[in-house]
């Protein structure tokens, strides 16, 4: 299991470490950040919580077996962030920026 917290107030924009853990079949428990909120499906491949205390509770529930998360679902959810798919999405965003839209 991967446990993620904000680093001295740094707001994770994507969360590559989260996707890497999921690709290995490892569930993730994280404090709420942009990256975690966009990747983790609560109760399926991990949990996003608002406080360190709630993160600790989720970790405990996974460790003691109260909550079971599928390694297969974790791996499958990481596939949504393939190099090919993300590259295409960046291309669309960057073309929009060149056309005058805001980042």
Secondary structure as UniProt FT lines:
FT   STRAND          2..4
FT   TURN            8..9
FT   HELIX           16..23
FT   TURN            24..25
FT   STRAND          28..31
FT   HELIX           34..39
FT   TURN            43..45
FT   STRAND          46..49
FT   HELIX           52..63
FT   TURN            64..65
FT   HELIX           71..78
FT   HELIX           79..81
FT   HELIX           83..98
FT   TURN            99..100
//
